[in-house]
Amino acid sequence: MTKAKKIRWGLICAGSCLIIHLIFGQALITKQEHYGFLNVNSNPMGLIVYLDGDSIGITPISNYQLKPKNYTISLFATESIEHKYWRFSEGGLTTKYATLLDLAKIGAGTRQVVIKANQTSEVFFSLSQINRTPTKIKIATSCCLGSGFTIAFVLGYLVAILIQ
């Protein structure tokens, strides 16, 4: 093979490789996905974290790579939540009230997080605040019920005065 033919074949091969790279290389570049990151911290450390119902580790969690979208982060397993809902639907009044307090606690230990490409999202859980949620509901409920009884007492008293 002459030198000119070798050069021609070399140029044909290089041109073919360039065309293949341009066609398939661009496709690979456009299909490349960008990821975001999630950091989860808690007080105290060492709590199990669930991402859309699946355990992803124990706090602290740093730079957990995720595709950009909305996620639910929780300290409670999906099975636990489903069991609480079942208890709520099947139980009596006392069971429903107790389960409602448990569900409020689960709600306090669950967050929605938006993961964006090339960004880090932070989530923090305070176990003491989560554990205080049922107490806050009890206080709010007591105040509402207490207010209702107070109004009924005042109205009853006024009616009694007007009748005499």
Secondary structure as UniProt FT lines:
FT   HELIX           3..20
FT   HELIX           21..25
FT   HELIX           26..31
FT   STRAND          36..43
FT   STRAND          48..51
FT   TURN            52..53
FT   STRAND          54..58
FT   STRAND          61..66
FT   STRAND          69..74
FT   HELIX           78..90
FT   HELIX           93..108
FT   STRAND          110..115
FT   TURN            117..118
FT   STRAND          120..126
FT   HELIX           127..163
//
